Amino acid sequence: MTLKSYSTGLVLCCSYLFLLLYACTPAAEILTAESSAKLSFSKDTIFFDTLFSSQPTFTRRLVVFNDAKQAVNIDEIAIASGQNSPYLMTINGETNNKIQNIRLLGRDSLLILLTAKINPKQQDLPFTVRDSLIFSINGNRQEVKIWGWGQDAFMLKNQRISQHTVWAGKKPYIINGILTVDSLASLSIEEGVTVYLELGAAILVKGSLLINGTLENRVNFRGARLDEKYKEVPGQWDAIYFDAGSKNNRIKYARLQNGNVGLRIGAPPDQDTIPELVVENTIIENMRLRGLIAFSSDVYMVNTQINNCTQNAVSCVAGGTYTFLHCTFANTETRFFTEDPTVFLSNFYKLPDASILKSPLAFYMTNCISWGDRINDFQVTNLADTPAKWLVRNCLLKTNDKQFENNNNILNQRPRFKSALRLDFSLDSLSPAIDKGLDIDISTDIVGIARGKQPDIGAYERKK
């Protein structure tokens, strides 16, 4: 065999082996350079809910699909605004605003994680934060839009208020840790203010808290997670605590959502019945534990709704003086099972060390609804050696306690809320609570509807 023929044979053999190997390569691994190659995406726009300036955000996900049989090389994935963008992507562990040469097999997918950090704009109103992801592949350019809302906010971490302070305006307040109002100080929160509380955050009031919402512009307290799936999740923040020396607290037209406890007050027994806390036209809902828990305190509450708490909506223990007028307390059609009554009152409280805290109890309820999923959802219990007195009249109660059969009370008749499942606790047209209240000179209901001489029971007056 000549050298020339040997070389020719070797070339033919290598070509044959290459063709054989190529033929054995799965189609999904064969790279295509066709200009028709394109990607598809799990969504065409990535939406972020409101993003607070300078705060790290939750992560959004985008899945990129190669629907073709053959592999493609993605020349570049880039955030359009580059280094000026508030958005940042992570692909295969690499975080940047531009990532190049990503091989994607046929019928395979790629996960992109997207986060954001918004720069402050020194303005009160929310602002749009738009950008896009650009995909370059075989000469093609594809785009996925990014759309979010930015919001400047006052950031308060373990803040202490030591003088009279006013919160007002449209810029929200974000509390991280514990916000303390000192014993000689007061905090006034004006209409329309929204207070966001991080996980475990609380407000501790040693002095006074004045919440001055209006019917048109309530003061809102809620968790700092703004994505839609957290809209009705309890336990996102801790509570508003009123310390033993706190006094002259007033809450008007507020909404407290998704905490552990809405209002927690503990005052030592005193010789007067002046309320340490007055609550008017307020909604407290979706609490992991209780809406209101009070120890030996004096509380006055009117036109207030407390609903969907894992334990009690209202728990007043170890005595105190309590007045509830035109209130709706409802633990019904919740997403969880509760073993506790909706409303519980007692002149004693058993401490963890088995000792008993007790003081005289007095409570007055007029034109209120107490309803829940238990057979006995309105309970009063007391020790015989400690004074206890009460007057409950013109109320709709779910209870098997026959002492509440008098005073025009309605027992164990379903109140017929419009839709408790949708958190609408106004009355439908067949409610037994309509026109069964006592005229106690409260002219409007929780949403401003005028009450007549024969008002409805509960926080809501049905519009005639």
C-alpha positions as CSV (number, residue, x, y, z in Angstrom):
1,M,0.0,0.0,0.0
2,T,1.4,3.4,-1.0
3,L,1.6,6.3,1.5
4,K,-1.0,8.2,-0.6
5,S,-3.5,5.4,-0.5
6,Y,-3.0,4.9,3.2
7,S,-3.6,8.6,3.9
8,T,-6.7,8.6,1.8
9,G,-8.0,5.6,3.7
10,L,-7.3,7.2,7.0
11,V,-9.2,10.3,6.0
12,L,-12.2,8.2,4.9
13,C,-12.1,6.3,8.1
14,C,-12.1,9.4,10.3
15,S,-14.9,10.9,8.3
16,Y,-16.9,7.8,8.7
17,L,-16.3,7.8,12.5
18,F,-17.3,11.4,12.7
19,L,-20.5,10.7,10.8
20,L,-21.1,7.7,13.0
21,L,-20.6,9.7,16.2
22,Y,-22.8,12.5,14.8
23,A,-25.5,10.1,13.9
24,C,-25.4,8.7,17.5
25,T,-25.6,12.1,19.1
26,P,-29.0,12.8,20.5
27,A,-30.9,15.5,18.6
28,A,-31.3,17.5,21.8
29,E,-27.6,18.0,22.0
30,I,-27.0,19.0,18.4
31,L,-26.6,22.8,18.2
32,T,-28.6,24.7,15.6
33,A,-27.6,27.9,14.0
34,E,-30.9,28.4,12.2
35,S,-32.3,31.9,12.4
36,S,-35.8,30.4,13.0
37,A,-34.7,29.2,16.4
38,K,-36.7,31.0,19.1
39,L,-37.4,30.7,22.8
40,S,-40.7,30.7,24.7
41,F,-41.4,32.0,28.2
42,S,-43.6,31.2,31.2
43,K,-44.9,34.8,31.1
44,D,-44.5,37.8,28.8
45,T,-44.4,40.3,31.7
46,I,-42.8,39.9,35.1
47,F,-44.8,41.9,37.7
48,F,-43.5,43.0,41.0
49,D,-45.9,44.3,43.6
50,T,-45.0,47.6,45.4
51,L,-41.3,47.7,46.1
52,F,-40.0,49.8,49.0
53,S,-37.0,52.0,48.3
54,S,-33.6,50.7,49.5
55,Q,-35.2,47.5,50.7
56,P,-34.4,44.0,49.4
57,T,-37.4,42.4,47.6
58,F,-38.9,39.0,47.2
59,T,-37.8,37.0,44.1
60,R,-39.8,36.6,40.9
61,R,-39.2,33.6,38.6
62,L,-39.2,33.3,34.8
63,V,-38.9,29.9,33.0
64,V,-37.3,30.0,29.5
65,F,-38.2,27.1,27.2
66,N,-36.5,25.7,24.1
67,D,-39.4,24.0,22.4
68,A,-37.2,22.8,19.4
69,K,-35.7,19.4,19.2
70,Q,-32.1,20.8,18.8
71,A,-30.0,22.7,21.2
72,V,-29.5,26.5,21.0
73,N,-26.8,28.8,22.2
74,I,-28.3,31.9,23.8
75,D,-25.7,34.5,22.9
76,E,-26.8,36.9,25.6
77,I,-29.5,37.5,28.3
78,A,-29.4,41.2,29.4
79,I,-31.4,43.6,31.5
80,A,-32.1,46.4,29.0
81,S,-31.1,49.3,31.3
82,G,-27.8,47.6,32.3
83,Q,-26.1,48.8,35.4
84,N,-28.7,51.6,35.8
85,S,-31.5,49.1,36.3
86,P,-32.8,48.3,39.8
87,Y,-33.4,44.7,38.7
88,L,-30.8,41.9,38.9
89,M,-31.0,38.4,37.6
90,T,-29.5,35.1,38.7
91,I,-28.9,32.2,36.2
92,N,-27.2,28.9,37.2
93,G,-25.8,30.6,40.3
94,E,-24.4,33.6,38.4
95,T,-25.8,37.0,39.4
96,N,-25.5,39.9,37.0
97,N,-27.3,42.3,34.6
98,K,-25.8,40.5,31.6
99,I,-24.9,36.9,31.1
100,Q,-23.6,35.4,27.9
101,N,-23.3,32.0,26.0
102,I,-25.9,29.8,27.7
103,R,-26.4,26.5,26.0
104,L,-30.0,25.2,26.2
105,L,-30.7,21.7,25.1
106,G,-33.6,20.8,22.9
107,R,-37.0,20.4,24.9
108,D,-35.2,21.8,27.9
109,S,-35.8,24.9,30.2
110,L,-33.9,27.5,32.0
111,L,-34.8,29.2,35.3
112,I,-34.2,32.9,35.8
113,L,-34.5,34.5,39.3
114,L,-35.1,38.2,39.3
115,T,-34.8,40.6,42.3
116,A,-34.9,44.4,42.7
117,K,-33.6,47.2,44.9
118,I,-35.3,50.5,44.2
119,N,-33.5,53.8,44.7
120,P,-35.4,56.5,46.6
121,K,-37.0,59.3,44.5
122,Q,-37.9,61.6,47.4
123,Q,-41.6,61.6,46.6
124,D,-44.7,60.6,48.4
125,L,-46.7,58.8,45.7
126,P,-45.8,55.4,44.2
127,F,-43.9,55.4,40.9
128,T,-43.5,52.9,38.1
129,V,-40.3,51.0,37.7
130,R,-40.1,49.5,34.2
131,D,-37.4,47.5,32.4
132,S,-37.1,44.4,30.3
133,L,-35.0,41.2,29.7
134,I,-33.5,41.0,26.2
135,F,-32.7,37.5,24.8
136,S,-30.3,37.3,21.8
137,I,-30.2,34.0,19.9
138,N,-29.0,33.3,16.3
139,G,-29.5,36.9,15.3
140,N,-33.0,37.1,16.9
141,R,-34.0,39.5,19.7
142,Q,-36.8,38.5,22.1
143,E,-38.1,40.6,25.0
144,V,-39.8,39.9,28.4
145,K,-41.1,43.0,30.1
146,I,-40.5,43.8,33.8
147,W,-43.0,46.1,35.6
148,G,-43.1,47.1,39.2
149,W,-44.2,49.9,41.5
150,G,-41.7,51.8,43.7
151,Q,-42.6,53.5,46.9
152,D,-40.4,55.7,49.1
153,A,-41.1,55.1,52.8
154,F,-39.9,56.1,56.3
155,M,-37.8,53.2,57.7
156,L,-37.9,52.8,61.5
157,K,-35.8,50.1,63.1
158,N,-36.2,49.7,66.9
159,Q,-37.1,53.4,67.0
160,R,-38.0,55.2,70.3
161,I,-40.4,58.2,70.4
162,S,-39.6,60.4,73.3
163,Q,-41.8,63.5,72.5
164,H,-45.1,64.3,70.9
165,T,-44.8,63.1,67.3
166,V,-47.1,63.3,64.3
167,W,-47.1,60.9,61.4
168,A,-48.9,62.4,58.3
169,G,-48.9,62.4,54.5
170,K,-49.0,59.7,51.9
171,K,-45.5,58.2,52.4
172,P,-45.8,55.0,54.4
173,Y,-44.0,54.0,57.6
174,I,-42.2,50.7,57.8
175,I,-41.5,49.3,61.3
176,N,-38.7,46.8,61.9
177,G,-38.3,45.5,65.4
178,I,-40.1,47.4,68.2
179,L,-41.3,51.0,68.0
180,T,-41.6,52.3,71.5
181,V,-43.7,55.4,72.5
182,D,-42.1,56.5,75.8
183,S,-44.3,57.1,78.9
184,L,-44.1,61.0,78.6
185,A,-44.6,60.9,74.8
186,S,-47.4,60.5,72.4
187,L,-47.7,59.4,68.8
188,S,-50.5,60.8,66.5
189,I,-51.1,59.0,63.2
190,E,-53.2,61.1,60.8
191,E,-55.7,60.1,58.2
192,G,-54.6,58.0,55.2
193,V,-51.3,56.9,56.7
194,T,-50.3,53.3,56.1
195,V,-48.0,51.5,58.6
196,Y,-46.2,48.4,57.4
197,L,-44.8,46.1,60.0
198,E,-42.0,43.5,59.3
199,L,-42.2,40.0,60.6
200,G,-42.2,40.1,64.4
201,A,-42.4,43.9,64.5
202,A,-44.6,45.5,67.2
203,I,-45.6,48.9,68.6
204,L,-45.2,49.3,72.4
205,V,-47.1,52.2,73.8
206,K,-46.1,53.4,77.2
207,G,-47.5,56.9,76.7
208,S,-50.4,57.6,74.3
209,L,-51.3,56.5,70.8
210,L,-53.8,58.6,68.9
211,I,-55.0,57.3,65.5
212,N,-57.0,59.9,63.7
213,G,-58.3,58.2,60.6
214,T,-61.5,59.3,58.7
215,L,-64.2,57.4,56.9
216,E,-62.7,58.3,53.6
217,N,-59.1,57.8,54.6
218,R,-58.5,55.1,57.3
219,V,-55.2,54.5,59.0
220,N,-53.9,51.1,57.9
221,F,-51.7,48.6,59.7
222,R,-50.5,45.5,57.8
223,G,-47.6,43.3,57.1
224,A,-44.8,44.5,54.9
225,R,-45.1,41.6,52.3
226,L,-47.2,43.1,49.6
227,D,-47.3,40.2,47.1
228,E,-50.9,39.0,46.5
229,K,-50.6,35.7,48.2
230,Y,-49.9,37.4,51.5
231,K,-53.1,39.6,51.3
232,E,-55.0,37.6,53.9
233,V,-52.3,35.6,55.8
234,P,-52.3,36.1,59.6
235,G,-49.1,36.3,61.7
236,Q,-47.1,38.7,59.5
237,W,-46.4,41.1,62.5
238,D,-46.8,40.9,66.2
239,A,-49.1,43.4,67.9
240,I,-49.9,46.9,69.2
241,Y,-49.1,46.7,73.0
242,F,-50.4,49.2,75.5
243,D,-48.2,49.1,78.6
244,A,-49.5,49.3,82.2
245,G,-49.0,53.1,82.5
246,S,-50.4,53.9,79.1
247,K,-53.5,56.1,79.0
248,N,-55.6,58.4,76.8
249,N,-55.3,56.1,73.8
250,R,-57.8,56.6,71.0
251,I,-58.2,54.8,67.7
252,K,-60.6,56.1,65.1
253,Y,-61.2,54.7,61.6
254,A,-58.3,52.3,61.5
255,R,-57.8,48.9,59.9
256,L,-55.5,46.3,61.4
257,Q,-54.8,43.2,59.4
258,N,-52.8,40.0,59.5
259,G,-50.9,40.2,62.8
260,N,-50.6,38.0,65.8
261,V,-52.7,40.2,68.1
262,G,-54.4,43.4,67.0
263,L,-54.6,45.3,70.3
264,R,-53.1,44.0,73.6
265,I,-53.7,46.1,76.7
266,G,-52.7,45.3,80.3
267,A,-53.5,48.0,82.9
268,P,-53.3,47.5,86.7
269,P,-56.7,47.7,88.5
270,D,-57.6,51.3,89.3
271,Q,-60.4,53.1,91.1
272,D,-62.0,54.7,88.0
273,T,-63.7,53.6,84.9
274,I,-62.1,56.1,82.5
275,P,-61.1,54.1,79.5
276,E,-57.4,53.6,78.8
277,L,-58.3,52.8,75.3
278,V,-61.2,54.0,73.1
279,V,-61.8,52.3,69.7
280,E,-64.2,53.7,67.1
281,N,-65.2,52.7,63.6
282,T,-62.3,50.3,63.3
283,I,-61.7,46.9,61.6
284,I,-59.4,44.2,63.1
285,E,-59.1,41.0,61.1
286,N,-57.1,37.9,60.2
287,M,-55.2,37.7,63.5
288,R,-53.2,34.6,64.2
289,L,-54.2,34.8,67.9
290,R,-56.7,37.4,69.1
291,G,-58.2,40.7,67.9
292,L,-58.3,42.3,71.3
293,I,-56.9,40.9,74.5
294,A,-57.2,43.0,77.7
295,F,-56.1,42.4,81.2
296,S,-57.8,44.3,84.1
297,S,-58.3,47.2,81.7
298,D,-60.9,49.9,80.9
299,V,-61.8,49.7,77.2
300,Y,-64.6,51.5,75.3
301,M,-65.4,50.2,71.8
302,V,-68.1,51.4,69.3
303,N,-68.9,50.6,65.7
304,T,-66.0,48.2,65.5
305,Q,-65.6,44.9,63.6
306,I,-63.2,42.1,64.8
307,N,-63.2,39.0,62.7
308,N,-61.3,35.9,61.6
309,C,-59.0,35.3,64.6
310,T,-57.5,31.8,65.3
311,Q,-58.3,32.2,69.0
312,N,-60.7,34.8,70.4
313,A,-61.9,37.8,68.6
314,V,-62.2,39.5,72.0
315,S,-60.7,38.2,75.3
316,C,-61.1,40.4,78.4
317,V,-59.6,38.6,81.5
318,A,-58.6,39.4,85.0
319,G,-61.4,41.9,85.4
320,G,-61.7,45.4,84.2
321,T,-64.5,47.6,82.8
322,Y,-65.6,47.1,79.1
323,T,-68.2,48.8,77.0
324,F,-69.1,47.5,73.5
325,L,-71.7,49.3,71.5
326,H,-72.8,48.4,67.9
327,C,-69.9,46.0,67.4
328,T,-69.6,42.9,65.2
329,F,-67.4,40.1,66.5
330,A,-67.3,37.2,64.1
331,N,-65.1,34.1,63.8
332,T,-67.0,32.3,61.1
333,E,-66.1,30.7,57.8
334,T,-62.5,31.1,58.5
335,R,-59.7,29.1,56.9
336,F,-58.7,27.4,60.2
337,F,-60.3,25.6,63.0
338,T,-60.6,27.3,66.4
339,E,-61.4,25.8,69.8
340,D,-61.9,29.2,71.4
341,P,-65.1,31.2,71.7
342,T,-65.5,34.4,69.7
343,V,-65.9,36.5,72.8
344,F,-64.6,35.5,76.3
345,L,-64.8,37.6,79.5
346,S,-63.6,36.7,83.0
347,N,-62.7,38.3,86.3
348,F,-59.6,36.1,86.7
349,Y,-56.7,34.8,84.7
350,K,-54.5,31.8,85.5
351,L,-50.8,32.6,85.1
352,P,-48.3,30.1,83.9
353,D,-47.0,29.5,87.5
354,A,-50.6,28.5,88.5
355,S,-51.2,31.7,90.5
356,I,-54.4,33.6,89.7
357,L,-54.7,37.2,88.7
358,K,-58.1,38.6,89.5
359,S,-60.0,41.8,89.9
360,P,-63.7,43.0,89.6
361,L,-65.3,42.7,86.2
362,A,-67.9,44.9,84.7
363,F,-69.0,44.9,81.1
364,Y,-71.8,46.4,79.1
365,M,-72.8,45.3,75.6
366,T,-75.6,46.9,73.6
367,N,-76.5,46.2,69.9
368,C,-73.6,43.8,69.3
369,I,-73.2,40.6,67.3
370,S,-71.0,37.7,68.6
371,W,-71.0,34.8,66.2
372,G,-68.7,31.9,65.3
373,D,-68.4,28.3,64.4
374,R,-68.6,26.8,67.9
375,I,-71.8,25.8,69.7
376,N,-71.1,28.2,72.5
377,D,-69.3,31.2,71.1
378,F,-70.1,33.9,73.7
379,Q,-68.8,32.9,77.2
380,V,-68.6,34.6,80.6
381,T,-66.9,33.0,83.5
382,N,-66.1,34.3,87.0
383,L,-64.9,33.4,90.5
384,A,-67.5,33.8,93.2
385,D,-65.1,35.6,95.5
386,T,-64.5,38.4,93.1
387,P,-67.2,40.9,91.9
388,A,-68.6,40.5,88.5
389,K,-71.5,42.3,86.9
390,W,-72.7,42.8,83.4
391,L,-75.6,44.1,81.2
392,V,-76.1,42.6,77.8
393,R,-79.1,43.9,75.8
394,N,-80.3,43.9,72.2
395,C,-77.5,41.7,71.1
396,L,-77.4,38.7,68.8
397,L,-75.3,36.0,70.4
398,K,-74.4,32.4,69.7
399,T,-74.5,30.9,73.2
400,N,-76.2,28.2,75.3
401,D,-76.1,30.4,78.4
402,K,-79.7,31.0,79.2
403,Q,-79.0,34.0,81.4
404,F,-78.7,36.0,78.2
405,E,-82.2,35.2,77.0
406,N,-83.6,38.4,78.5
407,N,-83.1,42.1,77.6
408,N,-84.3,41.6,73.9
409,N,-81.3,39.5,73.1
410,I,-81.5,37.1,70.1
411,L,-79.8,33.8,70.7
412,N,-78.5,31.3,68.2
413,Q,-80.2,32.8,65.1
414,R,-77.8,33.1,62.2
415,P,-77.0,36.8,61.6
416,R,-77.0,36.3,57.9
417,F,-74.0,38.3,56.9
418,K,-73.8,39.2,53.3
419,S,-70.6,37.1,52.7
420,A,-68.4,36.2,55.7
421,L,-66.2,34.2,53.3
422,R,-65.5,37.5,51.4
423,L,-65.1,39.4,54.8
424,D,-68.3,41.3,54.2
425,F,-70.1,41.4,57.6
426,S,-72.9,43.7,56.7
427,L,-76.4,42.3,56.9
428,D,-78.4,40.8,54.1
429,S,-82.1,41.5,53.7
430,L,-83.2,38.5,55.8
431,S,-81.0,39.1,58.8
432,P,-82.8,38.9,62.2
433,A,-80.6,41.7,63.4
434,I,-82.4,44.3,61.3
435,D,-84.3,46.9,63.3
436,K,-83.7,45.0,66.6
437,G,-81.3,47.4,68.2
438,L,-81.8,50.0,70.9
439,D,-81.6,53.7,70.1
440,I,-78.4,54.7,72.1
441,D,-77.7,57.9,70.1
442,I,-75.1,56.6,67.8
443,S,-76.0,58.4,64.6
444,T,-74.0,56.5,62.0
445,D,-72.5,53.0,61.5
446,I,-68.9,51.9,60.7
447,V,-69.2,53.0,57.1
448,G,-71.1,56.2,57.6
449,I,-74.7,55.0,57.0
450,A,-77.2,56.9,59.2
451,R,-78.9,54.9,61.9
452,G,-82.6,55.3,62.6
453,K,-84.7,55.2,65.8
454,Q,-84.8,51.4,65.4
455,P,-81.2,50.7,64.5
456,D,-79.8,47.4,63.3
457,I,-77.7,45.2,65.6
458,G,-74.0,45.1,64.9
459,A,-71.5,47.5,63.3
460,Y,-73.4,47.8,60.1
461,E,-76.7,49.5,59.4
462,R,-78.5,48.0,56.4
463,K,-79.2,50.8,53.9
464,K,-83.0,51.0,53.5
